[in-house]
Amino acid sequence: MDAYLFWKNIDEARKGKRPLKDVCKQFGITYQRIADQRSECRFPKLEDAYFLALSYNVSLEFLLTGEKEDLCFSNRTLAIAKACEQAKDGILESIEKLLDIDPKKETSSKIS
């Protein structure tokens, strides 16, 4: 894996979208840390990379390899996903029940 490619893919994902500084602020990521990692050609922390991918509506796989998937989410869907990540267990259980999701069943990270 190549950190240079990672940051190049961030640039491609960012085209016409929100500035990196705004994304960092939204997710509580220190912009200076990201800027330093970029200038030193180092990978960000996994959690930071995840939030960058989420913000720019791309997969971590794309950021690491440049290979695109056919995943495209609306801002509304991304907002719902973000809220679910931060929800308490009781709320998640209610959402699973509402959507008829079996939490005991093994799930894939890819949407089918």
C-alpha positions in Angstrom: 0.0 0.0 0.0 1.2 3.5 -0.8 0.3 6.5 1.2 1.0 8.8 -1.8 -1.8 6.9 -3.7 -4.1 7.2 -0.7 -3.8 11.0 -0.7 -4.0 11.2 -4.5 -7.3 9.3 -4.2 -8.5 11.7 -1.5 -7.9 14.5 -4.0 -9.9 12.7 -6.6 -12.8 12.0 -4.2 -12.8 15.6 -3.0 -13.2 17.2 -6.5 -16.2 19.6 -6.3 -17.0 18.6 -2.7 -16.4 20.1 0.7 -12.9 21.2 1.7 -10.9 18.8 3.8 -10.7 21.4 6.6 -14.6 21.4 6.9 -14.7 17.6 6.9 -12.1 17.4 9.7 -14.1 19.9 11.8 -17.3 17.9 11.3 -15.7 14.7 12.6 -13.5 16.2 15.2 -10.3 15.3 13.3 -7.4 17.7 13.9 -6.8 19.3 10.5 -3.1 20.0 11.3 -2.6 16.3 12.0 -4.1 15.4 8.6 -2.1 18.1 6.8 1.1 16.8 8.4 0.3 13.2 7.5 -0.4 14.2 4.0 2.8 16.3 3.6 4.9 13.5 5.1 3.1 11.0 2.9 1.9 8.9 5.9 -1.4 7.1 6.2 -4.0 8.6 8.7 -5.4 6.7 11.6 -7.9 4.1 10.4 -10.7 5.9 12.1 -9.8 9.2 10.4 -9.5 7.4 7.0 -13.0 5.9 7.6 -14.5 9.4 8.3 -12.8 10.8 5.2 -14.2 8.0 3.0 -17.6 8.5 4.5 -17.5 12.2 4.0 -16.5 11.9 0.3 -18.9 9.0 -0.3 -16.1 6.6 -1.3 -15.0 3.3 0.2 -11.8 2.7 2.1 -10.9 0.3 -0.6 -11.0 3.2 -3.1 -8.8 5.4 -1.0 -6.3 2.5 -0.6 -6.3 1.1 -4.1 -8.1 3.6 -6.4 -10.6 0.9 -7.4 -14.1 2.2 -7.5 -17.2 0.4 -6.4 -20.7 1.0 -7.5 -21.6 2.4 -4.1 -23.2 5.8 -4.1 -25.1 7.2 -1.2 -27.2 10.3 -0.9 -26.4 12.9 1.8 -29.5 11.8 3.6 -28.4 8.1 3.7 -24.9 9.2 4.9 -26.5 11.3 7.7 -28.7 8.3 8.7 -25.6 6.0 8.8 -23.7 8.5 10.9 -26.5 8.8 13.3 -26.7 5.0 13.6 -23.0 4.8 14.4 -23.5 7.1 17.3 -26.9 5.7 18.5 -27.3 3.9 21.8 -27.9 0.1 21.7 -31.6 0.4 22.4 -32.1 2.7 19.4 -30.0 0.4 17.2 -32.2 -2.6 18.3 -35.3 -0.6 17.4 -33.9 0.2 14.0 -32.9 -3.4 13.4 -36.4 -4.5 14.3 -38.0 -1.8 12.1 -35.9 -2.9 9.1 -36.2 -6.6 9.9 -32.5 -7.1 10.4 -31.3 -10.1 12.3 -28.4 -8.8 14.4 -27.2 -12.4 15.0 -26.9 -13.1 11.3 -23.4 -12.5 9.9 -23.4 -9.4 7.7 -21.1 -8.2 5.0 -19.6 -4.7 4.7 -20.8 -4.5 1.1 -24.3 -3.5 0.2 -26.2 -6.0 -2.0 
